[in-house]
Amino acid sequence: MIQIRQVQSSEYLAFIQRVAAPGSDFPVTVSFLQTPAWAKVKPEWGSELLGWFDGSELVGVGLVLYRQLPKLKRYLAYLPEGPVLDWTRADIPEMLDALTTHARKKGAFAVRIGPTLVHHRWHTDTIKNAIADPAATTLAEVTPDETDKAGTRLANQLQHLGWRAPKAAEGFTAGQPQYNFQLPLTRTTDPDDPTSTRTQLTADEVLKGMNQLWRRNIKKADKSGVTVTRGTRDDLAAFHQVYLETAARDGFTGRPLSYFETMWDALRAEPAGGTAPDDADGRMHLYLAHHEGDLVAATTWVQVGRHTWYSYGASTNAKREVRGSNRIQWQMIQDALSAGAEVYDLRGITPAVAEDHPEIGLIQFKVGTGGEAVSYVGEWDKPINPVLYAAFMAYMERRR
């Protein structure tokens, strides 16, 4: 019988360090949004750490963030990119029922989950062909190169159990992207058998997998004298200045410096769980690219065991010709390899592939790494109080 209860941070951390370790066969990614540290990054939310137990065995964990309805003590129980469960288990319905029952007791009017189970994959050439095809407008219209049966089964199961996938137009300010771009850092020893042993790629192999423009830009950055170093907490202010410059250029509202300082303090307090000697220094690193003393690009990097993420990036309007953005990415990719990572994740992309889409440049930049687009099963809601849930979604729609 499955039981769910609060667990201590130490027990929670031990579980995710084990299932996320390089070489683990756990079937899903453990997101940094499901670490105990992330609760400290979101202090304005209520939070708790939950454990799923099959008898006495801990078989899953989840960080729950509670968002309160205006003027009411009712909450959305949100598990960003979680919970951390083996979504191929036969008792998933029982696990989800336990979560819903627990959330109801906590005053939740709905639960939102985001399983990190990959459903579809589109390889590099498929994406390039889709962008070149005037008839294609989104990846959803393009036949994926791989469709995971477990992902299809879970989506059907969730729908059958009364969970609903929020419409993209509804939005939720804390929602996570369904489509992401990832660069695999391993390969199977037998290309015809995806279940065969995986070995890590070398840096040269990853570089050869990039397109000609990326390789040329990395060489140009090196020839121009761009240097990439890791920064300290004191360097976050310099990163933030370039980040705000990027926000003004690209038309988004930037986060305050205090957010990144909080993120640094929280994520640096947990070991990354990789294989590099400095993994005990924390999950987060800051990278700075300089050219002749000028900061031209800055990024943040996060690791949970076998998975690494490029989480935030910024570049100056000046000196774009020295290609600091390509060089800093290349350094993070090399460090991901050194840390034993199996995936370098460039995070969210729009599924749009139309050449005239305003954000097409983002996927074109990322596809140059030689990686692939993936879609997760996506975020799903389970209304507990349908009236309050409908009111909440209407409220969020008005805020758009």
C-alpha positions as CSV (number, residue, x, y, z in Angstrom):
1,M,0.0,0.0,0.0
2,I,1.3,3.4,-1.0
3,Q,1.6,6.0,1.8
4,I,2.6,9.6,1.5
5,R,4.1,11.8,4.3
6,Q,6.5,14.7,4.9
7,V,10.2,13.7,4.9
8,Q,13.3,15.4,6.2
9,S,15.6,17.2,3.8
10,S,18.4,14.8,4.4
11,E,16.2,11.8,3.5
12,Y,14.8,13.6,0.4
13,L,18.3,14.6,-0.7
14,A,19.7,11.1,-0.3
15,F,16.9,9.7,-2.6
16,I,17.4,12.2,-5.4
17,Q,21.2,11.9,-5.2
18,R,20.8,8.2,-5.7
19,V,18.3,8.1,-8.6
20,A,19.9,11.1,-10.4
21,A,23.5,9.8,-10.2
22,P,25.4,9.3,-13.4
23,G,24.7,5.8,-14.7
24,S,21.4,5.5,-12.8
25,D,18.6,3.7,-14.7
26,F,15.9,5.8,-13.1
27,P,13.6,6.6,-16.1
28,V,13.1,10.4,-15.6
29,T,15.2,13.5,-15.0
30,V,15.3,14.8,-11.5
31,S,14.8,18.6,-12.0
32,F,16.6,21.2,-9.9
33,L,13.0,22.6,-9.4
34,Q,12.4,19.5,-7.2
35,T,15.4,19.9,-4.9
36,P,14.9,21.1,-1.3
37,A,17.0,24.1,-2.3
38,W,14.3,25.3,-4.7
39,A,11.9,25.9,-1.8
40,K,14.4,28.5,-0.5
41,V,14.5,30.2,-3.9
42,K,10.7,30.6,-3.6
43,P,10.2,31.9,-0.1
44,E,7.0,33.7,-1.0
45,W,5.3,30.3,-1.5
46,G,4.5,27.8,1.2
47,S,6.3,24.5,0.7
48,E,6.8,21.0,2.0
49,L,8.9,17.9,1.1
50,L,6.9,14.7,0.5
51,G,7.9,11.1,0.3
52,W,6.0,8.2,-1.3
53,F,6.5,4.9,0.6
54,D,5.8,1.4,-0.6
55,G,5.7,-0.2,2.8
56,S,8.9,1.0,4.4
57,E,10.7,1.8,1.1
58,L,10.9,5.4,-0.1
59,V,10.1,5.1,-3.8
60,G,9.4,8.8,-4.8
61,V,9.7,12.3,-3.5
62,G,8.2,15.7,-4.4
63,L,8.6,19.4,-3.5
64,V,5.2,21.0,-3.3
65,L,4.8,24.7,-3.6
66,Y,1.5,26.2,-2.3
67,R,0.1,29.3,-4.0
68,Q,-2.7,30.9,-2.1
69,L,-5.9,32.2,-3.7
70,P,-6.4,36.0,-3.1
71,K,-8.3,36.6,0.2
72,L,-8.9,32.8,0.7
73,K,-7.0,30.2,2.6
74,R,-7.1,27.8,-0.3
75,Y,-4.1,26.9,-2.4
76,L,-2.9,25.5,-5.7
77,A,-0.5,22.7,-4.8
78,Y,2.2,22.9,-7.5
79,L,5.0,20.4,-8.1
80,P,7.2,22.1,-10.8
81,E,8.7,19.4,-13.0
82,G,7.7,16.9,-10.4
83,P,7.0,14.8,-8.5
84,V,10.1,12.6,-8.8
85,L,8.4,9.2,-9.4
86,D,9.1,6.3,-11.7
87,W,6.2,7.1,-14.0
88,T,6.4,3.6,-15.6
89,R,5.2,2.0,-12.3
90,A,1.9,0.1,-12.4
91,D,0.7,1.8,-9.2
92,I,0.9,5.4,-10.4
93,P,-2.9,5.9,-9.9
94,E,-2.5,5.0,-6.3
95,M,0.5,7.4,-6.0
96,L,-1.5,10.2,-7.5
97,D,-4.5,9.5,-5.3
98,A,-2.3,9.7,-2.3
99,L,-1.0,13.1,-3.5
100,T,-4.5,14.5,-4.1
101,T,-5.7,13.3,-0.7
102,H,-2.8,14.9,1.0
103,A,-3.2,18.2,-0.8
104,R,-6.9,18.3,0.0
105,K,-6.1,18.0,3.7
106,K,-3.7,20.9,3.3
107,G,-6.5,23.1,1.9
108,A,-5.6,22.8,-1.8
109,F,-8.3,23.5,-4.4
110,A,-6.2,21.8,-7.1
111,V,-2.9,20.0,-7.7
112,R,-0.6,20.7,-10.6
113,I,2.2,18.2,-11.6
114,G,4.8,18.2,-14.4
115,P,6.2,14.8,-15.0
116,T,9.7,15.0,-16.6
117,L,9.0,12.0,-18.7
118,V,10.0,12.6,-22.3
119,H,7.1,11.9,-24.7
120,H,8.6,13.0,-28.1
121,R,12.0,13.7,-29.6
122,W,12.9,15.6,-32.8
123,H,16.4,15.2,-34.0
124,T,18.6,18.0,-35.5
125,D,17.9,17.3,-39.1
126,T,14.2,17.0,-38.6
127,I,14.1,20.4,-36.9
128,K,16.1,22.0,-39.7
129,N,13.8,20.5,-42.3
130,A,10.8,21.7,-40.4
131,I,12.1,25.3,-40.3
132,A,12.8,25.1,-44.0
133,D,9.3,23.7,-44.8
134,P,6.8,26.6,-45.3
135,A,3.9,24.2,-44.5
136,A,5.2,23.5,-41.0
137,T,4.4,26.0,-38.3
138,T,5.0,24.0,-35.0
139,L,6.8,20.9,-33.9
140,A,3.4,19.4,-33.0
141,E,2.7,19.2,-36.7
142,V,6.0,17.4,-37.4
143,T,6.3,13.7,-37.0
144,P,8.7,13.1,-34.1
145,D,11.8,10.8,-34.6
146,E,11.0,9.1,-31.4
147,T,7.8,8.6,-29.4
148,D,8.1,7.1,-25.9
149,K,5.3,4.5,-25.3
150,A,5.6,5.2,-21.5
151,G,4.8,8.9,-22.2
152,T,1.8,8.0,-24.3
153,R,0.6,5.6,-21.7
154,L,1.0,8.2,-18.9
155,A,-0.8,10.9,-20.8
156,N,-3.8,8.6,-21.5
157,Q,-3.7,7.5,-17.8
158,L,-3.8,11.0,-16.5
159,Q,-6.7,11.9,-18.7
160,H,-8.6,8.8,-17.6
161,L,-8.0,9.7,-13.9
162,G,-9.5,13.1,-14.3
163,W,-6.4,15.2,-14.7
164,R,-6.5,17.9,-17.3
165,A,-3.7,19.5,-19.3
166,P,-3.9,23.3,-19.1
167,K,-4.4,25.0,-22.4
168,A,-1.3,26.9,-23.5
169,A,-3.4,30.1,-23.7
170,E,-4.4,29.8,-20.1
171,G,-0.9,30.0,-18.8
172,F,0.3,30.0,-15.2
173,T,3.1,32.3,-14.2
174,A,5.0,29.5,-12.5
175,G,4.4,27.0,-15.3
176,Q,7.3,25.2,-16.9
177,P,7.8,24.7,-20.6
178,Q,6.7,21.5,-22.2
179,Y,9.2,21.8,-25.1
180,N,12.9,21.9,-24.3
181,F,16.1,21.6,-26.2
182,Q,18.7,19.1,-25.0
183,L,22.2,18.1,-26.1
184,P,22.8,14.4,-25.3
185,L,26.3,13.8,-23.9
186,T,26.2,10.0,-24.2
187,R,25.6,7.4,-27.0
188,T,24.5,3.8,-27.0
189,T,27.2,1.2,-27.6
190,D,24.7,-0.4,-30.1
191,P,22.9,2.2,-32.2
192,D,20.2,-0.4,-33.1
193,D,19.5,-1.2,-29.4
194,P,18.5,1.9,-27.4
195,T,18.6,-0.1,-24.2
196,S,22.3,-1.1,-24.6
197,T,25.0,0.4,-22.4
198,R,25.6,4.1,-22.8
199,T,29.1,5.7,-23.0
200,Q,29.9,9.4,-22.6
201,L,30.9,11.4,-25.7
202,T,34.3,13.1,-25.9
203,A,34.5,16.9,-26.2
204,D,35.8,16.4,-29.8
205,E,32.7,14.3,-30.6
206,V,30.3,16.9,-29.3
207,L,32.1,19.6,-31.2
208,K,31.9,17.7,-34.4
209,G,28.2,17.3,-33.9
210,M,27.7,21.1,-33.9
211,N,26.9,22.8,-37.2
212,Q,29.6,24.7,-39.1
213,L,28.5,28.1,-37.8
214,W,28.8,27.1,-34.2
215,R,32.3,25.6,-34.7
216,R,33.4,28.7,-36.6
217,N,32.0,31.0,-33.9
218,I,33.8,29.1,-31.2
219,K,37.1,29.4,-33.1
220,K,36.5,33.0,-33.8
221,A,35.9,33.7,-30.1
222,D,39.2,31.9,-29.2
223,K,41.1,33.7,-31.9
224,S,39.6,37.1,-30.7
225,G,40.9,36.4,-27.2
226,V,37.6,35.7,-25.4
227,T,38.2,34.0,-22.1
228,V,35.6,32.2,-19.9
229,T,35.9,31.9,-16.2
230,R,33.7,30.9,-13.3
231,G,32.5,33.7,-11.1
232,T,31.7,34.0,-7.4
233,R,28.7,35.4,-5.6
234,D,30.3,38.9,-5.8
235,D,30.2,38.6,-9.6
236,L,26.4,38.2,-9.7
237,A,26.1,42.0,-9.8
238,A,28.1,42.1,-13.0
239,F,26.1,39.3,-14.5
240,H,22.9,41.1,-13.5
241,Q,23.9,44.3,-15.2
242,V,24.3,42.4,-18.5
243,Y,21.1,40.4,-17.8
244,L,19.1,43.6,-17.6
245,E,20.7,44.8,-20.8
246,T,19.5,41.6,-22.4
247,A,16.0,42.0,-21.0
248,A,15.7,45.5,-22.4
249,R,16.9,44.3,-25.8
250,D,14.7,41.2,-25.9
251,G,11.6,42.7,-24.3
252,F,11.2,40.8,-21.1
253,T,11.0,41.9,-17.5
254,G,14.2,40.9,-15.7
255,R,14.4,39.5,-12.2
256,P,16.0,41.6,-9.4
257,L,19.6,40.9,-8.3
258,S,18.3,39.6,-5.0
259,Y,16.6,36.7,-6.8
260,F,19.9,35.4,-8.2
261,E,21.7,35.9,-4.9
262,T,19.0,33.8,-3.2
263,M,19.3,31.2,-5.9
264,W,23.1,31.2,-5.5
265,D,22.9,30.7,-1.7
266,A,20.3,28.0,-1.9
267,L,21.7,25.9,-4.8
268,R,25.3,26.3,-3.7
269,A,24.4,24.7,-0.4
270,E,23.5,21.3,-2.0
271,P,26.1,19.1,-3.7
272,A,25.7,18.7,-7.4
273,G,25.9,14.9,-7.4
274,G,28.1,14.6,-10.4
275,T,31.6,13.1,-10.8
276,A,33.8,16.2,-10.9
277,P,36.0,17.0,-7.9
278,D,34.2,20.3,-7.3
279,D,30.7,18.9,-7.3
280,A,30.6,19.3,-3.5
281,D,30.8,23.1,-4.1
282,G,27.1,23.2,-5.0
283,R,24.7,22.8,-7.9
284,M,25.1,26.3,-9.4
285,H,27.9,27.9,-11.2
286,L,28.3,31.4,-12.7
287,Y,30.2,31.8,-16.0
288,L,31.7,35.1,-17.3
289,A,33.0,35.7,-20.8
290,H,35.4,38.6,-21.2
291,H,37.1,40.2,-24.2
292,E,40.0,42.6,-23.5
293,G,38.7,43.2,-20.0
294,D,35.0,43.8,-21.1
295,L,32.3,41.4,-19.9
296,V,30.5,40.3,-23.1
297,A,28.4,37.4,-21.9
298,A,27.4,35.7,-18.6
299,T,25.4,32.6,-17.8
300,T,24.3,30.4,-14.9
301,W,24.6,26.6,-14.9
302,V,22.9,24.1,-12.6
303,Q,23.5,20.4,-12.1
304,V,21.5,17.5,-10.5
305,G,23.6,14.4,-10.9
306,R,23.5,13.2,-14.6
307,H,21.6,16.3,-15.8
308,T,22.9,19.8,-16.3
309,W,21.1,23.0,-17.3
310,Y,21.9,26.3,-18.9
311,S,19.5,28.3,-16.7
312,Y,20.0,32.0,-17.4
313,G,22.0,33.8,-20.1
314,A,22.9,37.3,-20.9
315,S,25.1,39.1,-23.5
316,T,26.0,42.7,-24.2
317,N,24.9,44.7,-27.2
318,A,28.6,45.6,-27.8
319,K,31.2,43.3,-29.2
320,R,28.7,40.7,-30.4
321,E,31.1,39.9,-33.2
322,V,33.5,38.2,-30.8
323,R,30.9,35.5,-30.3
324,G,31.1,35.3,-26.5
325,S,27.7,33.6,-26.3
326,N,28.9,30.6,-28.3
327,R,32.2,30.4,-26.4
328,I,30.5,30.5,-23.0
329,Q,28.1,27.7,-24.0
330,W,31.0,25.6,-25.2
331,Q,32.7,26.0,-21.8
332,M,29.6,24.9,-20.0
333,I,29.2,21.9,-22.2
334,Q,32.8,20.9,-21.6
335,D,32.3,21.3,-17.9
336,A,29.1,19.2,-18.0
337,L,31.1,16.4,-19.6
338,S,33.8,16.7,-16.9
339,A,31.1,16.5,-14.3
340,G,29.8,13.2,-15.7
341,A,26.6,14.6,-17.0
342,E,24.6,12.7,-19.6
343,V,22.5,15.7,-20.8
344,Y,23.2,19.4,-21.3
345,D,19.8,21.1,-21.2
346,L,19.3,24.4,-22.9
347,R,15.8,24.6,-21.4
348,G,12.6,25.9,-22.9
349,I,11.9,26.6,-26.6
350,T,8.8,27.7,-28.4
351,P,7.4,24.8,-30.5
352,A,7.1,27.3,-33.4
353,V,9.2,26.5,-36.5
354,A,7.8,29.0,-38.9
355,E,10.6,31.1,-40.4
356,D,8.8,34.4,-39.6
357,H,8.0,33.6,-36.0
358,P,9.5,36.2,-33.7
359,E,11.3,33.6,-31.5
360,I,12.6,31.4,-34.3
361,G,16.1,32.6,-33.7
362,L,16.1,30.9,-30.3
363,I,15.6,27.4,-31.6
364,Q,18.0,28.1,-34.5
365,F,20.7,29.1,-32.1
366,K,20.1,26.0,-30.0
367,V,19.8,23.6,-32.9
368,G,23.3,24.6,-33.9
369,T,24.6,22.6,-30.9
370,G,23.6,19.4,-32.7
371,G,21.0,18.5,-30.0
372,E,17.4,17.6,-30.1
373,A,14.0,19.1,-29.2
374,V,12.0,17.1,-26.6
375,S,8.5,17.4,-25.3
376,Y,7.6,16.2,-21.9
377,V,4.2,14.8,-21.0
378,G,3.5,18.4,-19.9
379,E,1.8,19.9,-16.9
380,W,-1.5,18.5,-15.7
381,D,-4.1,19.7,-13.2
382,K,-6.4,17.8,-10.9
383,P,-9.2,20.1,-9.7
384,I,-10.2,19.3,-6.1
385,N,-12.7,22.1,-5.9
386,P,-14.0,22.7,-9.4
387,V,-15.6,26.1,-8.6
388,L,-12.4,27.5,-7.0
389,Y,-10.3,26.0,-9.8
390,A,-12.4,27.7,-12.5
391,A,-12.2,31.0,-10.6
392,F,-8.5,30.7,-10.3
393,M,-7.9,30.0,-14.0
394,A,-10.2,32.9,-14.9
395,Y,-8.2,35.1,-12.5
396,M,-4.9,34.0,-14.1
397,E,-6.3,34.6,-17.6
398,R,-7.2,38.2,-16.7
399,R,-3.7,38.8,-15.5
400,R,-2.2,37.9,-18.8
